[in-house]
């Protein structure tokens, strides 16, 4: 079995505007696994009956599941392996529901000395901006 090798983009290779995307569809298994590793078993994520009578009228994904996808792009695509990010500011505009396809885009916003700034955006299939980033 051939395994794909991950490669990083070196600092000198990165340019402002360069970007990488990741698409994922939220499944029940994603919710269950995220709840298991995080300990967040809020019934808004885990209990269909409870969630139907809540603010969002249905089961929603954990907000940090979407945040984790940003980490996935940074750590595996752009810049890639070895990347450590130091800060992230998020605002959740819309919930991610079961079956929603989410696209995460990370773009190089600025580059100075040995620090990069990224613009990150998370959208669902309907192109609603779920989490604008700075």
Secondary structure, DSSP 8 states (H G I E B T S, - for coil): ----------GGG--TT-EEEEEEE--HHHHHHHHHHH----HHHH-HHHHHTSTTSS-B--HHHHHHHHHHHHHHTSS-TT-------B---S--BTT-EEEEEEEEEEEETTEEEEEEEEEETT--B---B-
